[in-house]
Amino acid sequence: MTRTSTDLTSAAQQLAALYDESFGGKSKGRYRISLKLVRQLAGKRRLYEDDIRSLTREMLERGFVLIDMDSFFVVMGANTFVNYRRANEDVLL
């Protein structure tokens, strides 16, 4: 395992753990985090597309969705999406 992938794995572990922490008036759950803080967690000056893709995969492996909003990221539990209503052909036609 390379240093970069190790750093991204460590960042994913910290981001996943933060989901269960109490802050911002909530006991746990979805949150947003600045690009600057994610870079800091990953130990990088810049995050490139492949870094974000790798971090997203690491988060999915832990049951979380990482959404890139350009200047910040959103972390949500993957189970959040299970109960969403489904669009099918009938609603599109």
Order of alpha helices (4+ residues) and beta strands (2+ residues): alpha-beta-alpha-alpha-beta-beta-alpha
